[in-house]
Amino acid sequence: MPERSPMERLEAMLGELPSPEFRQRLRFDLVKEIKMTTATTLPTVVPYIAVPQAEELGAFIQQAFGAQGGFLGTGSEGGLHGQYVIGDGVVMIGGGAAWRHVKPRRASLHVYVPDADAAYRRAMEAGAKSLGEPSDRPYGDREAAVEDPTGNQWFIGTLRGRTTPAGTHDVNVTFFVQGAPDYLDFLGRAFGAEEVARHVTPQGQVIHAEARIGDSIVEVGETRVEWPANPSGIFLSMEDCDSAFERAVKAGAEAVMPPTDRPFGRTATVGDAAGNQWYITSPLRR
């Protein structure tokens, strides 16, 4: 008999426990431990939020989601640069009062927590605006939504009775775009994204899709009145920055900065038609 994976062994163990609530909380904690002990590098896709109120945002995610981390120094545009960990997910934050760039880059993020109600309450206490109180969703999850004081949208979820696709982290980027099918096609051609789920309305509108880029899942949905576009910055770790840059430009992205060697790696920047900027990075060539 083949050896079972850590997740298969976990599911078998949880099935023997009595309380559904206890099983769910224990499952969340153990899955996080499995993910963190097997992770050795940054996720392929990391949101990079840049706002003038960078320190306020850092304090918010610490209070609301128990984020760990802080500001590491000064970025290339004179602002702060910080890195925070939420479970096995990572959020980068830039900006601050000295930041020279005038256009903020916010994000829409799906964050998984052990208790959506408690995280929602903490977010509201930290100054968030409610976009949806906690409720049980048709697919089983308990979910809420808030907008933080700097304008980012957070979809707060607790898994119930289902597993997520491989590559789902505790923080996942959500893109709201006009023309979701075309955007999914762009992600595939530019970054090798593999679509793993698509849910559409009877009229054919994509309300939620998931695609895997490297070891990360990104979510895509059509813009709606309640969920407008929130163009983001994305730190994208790839094996070869130059070839990824070339593929993205060939797929229709704008070449913002060609591949350049930096102390932290070889990096390039492209902008997509939805207004997102992708900071493509790979190890320096030997």
Secondary structure, DSSP 8 states (H G I E B T S, - for coil): -----HHHHHHHHHTT-S-HHHHHHHHHHHHHHHHHHH--S--SEEEEEEETTHHHHHHHHHHHH--EEEEEEE-TTSSEEEEEEETTEEEEEEE-TT----S-B--EEEEE-S-HHHHHHHHHHTT-EEEEEEEE-TTS-EEEEEE-TTS-EEEEEE--S----TT--SEEEEEEESSHHHHHHHHHHHH--EEEEEEE-TT--EEEEEEEETTEEEEEEE--SSS-----EEEEE-S-HHHHHHHHHHTT-EEEEEEEEETTEEEEEEE-TTS-EEEEEE----
